Amino acid sequence: EAQVTQNPRYLITVTGKKLTVTCSQNMNHEYMSWYRQDPGLGLRQIYYSMNVEVTDKGDVPEGYKVSRKEKRNFPLILESPSPNQTSLYFCASMGQRYEQYFGPGTRLTVT
Amino acid sequence: DQQVKQNSPSLSVQEGRISILNCDYTNSMFDYFLWYKKYPAEGPTFLISISSIKDKNEDGRFTVFLNKSAKHLSLHIVPSQPGDSAVYFCAAGVSGTYKYIFGTGTRLKVLA
């Protein structure tokens, strides 16, 4: 089954404790992206990657890092999480018609 | 500065009637537009798209209309079904740049 998976689905952590949210796709897509969804703000792009070792900033990259060492995986790293990074995070990969396939989401709470 | 706007946070429609969801954009460089549907506790799923060379695209019960001069697009769902109840996001981008801006979403409720 073609899918994008994210782990963990839920995470509660404390300020400053480094964390990684994993993302994997099995569709051999070159493009992948991370978004955060906040009430009243819709989906905002954090980072995207056009291929292995090629990444670029989206609209809200501050406080986040990404890496793309292999085509299927695109982890999101929060080196020092802060409460304003409490959000719902989605990973996505893009098909040939520019449509994006989203993962199920990771709900992160930073206290 | 919100480049893609969905001004109606919510919409209620009777089953069998037409649902019309609207989206406005400000950036005239946008040339590709997409609609996504999102159920609670799931990621958004792609619904339908349209490029700026067209003014209409149809897929079953879903039709997207694009009015470039007004910088406006709309999604029509006919007939609406209770299973269509979800949050709908429009997204706009410039093809080839891989950056897409999403609207804030419209919650559609289809009443049985």
Interface residues (C-beta under 8 A of the other chain):
Chain A: V4 Y31 S33 Y35 G40 L41 G42 L43 R44 Q45 Y48 M50 G58 D59 F90 A92 M94 R97 Y98 E99 Q100 Y101 F102 G103 P104 G105
Chain B: V4 Q6 Y32 L34 Y36 A41 E42 G43 P44 T45 F46 S49 F89 A91 G93 S95 Y98 K99 Y100 I101 F102 G103 T104 G105
